[in-house]
């Protein structure tokens, strides 16, 4: 069986979906303010994050000038990481409360994790130096989506805003 036509169609669909996400995120960028984001100060603040499959963006004032991403909210908080997951609350926990996550889950089950302090995976925003900074989460709920669709949200984000500093693996 020749699957090349299927591969071609899939590539076209991925480009189309990434472009659709770029358009959506561009409109979100214009309308979103800090009050639309979940501010994460304490571990219990993660309870704001919904369990639905989602695309999410973590904003902070940490390493602002080193970060080439262009999505800024509130003039001082830049997107430092963007990702997706079927279980975003647990995933974001692994990024921002990595030590707690690893203790609760007997290690990090995720192959890719935010690298704000490369090459270390994950950070602990309840400890220095990260405690000195502010952390916010934007969540785009994509209930019923699969990995392929959510990955196009990441691609669309990168096309529009550049890949955030901590999204490199």
URRAPE-V733722 format. One record per helix or strand of 2 or more residues. SS is the DSSP state (H for helix, E for strand). FROM is the first residue (numbers start at 0). TO is the last residue. If there is no record, write none. Layout:
ss	from	to
SS	FROM	TO
SS	FROM	TO
This chain:
ss	from	to
H	3	30
H	33	35
E	37	38
H	42	47
E	53	59
E	71	72
E	76	84
H	87	95
H	97	103
H	129	131
E	134	140
H	146	160
H	164	166
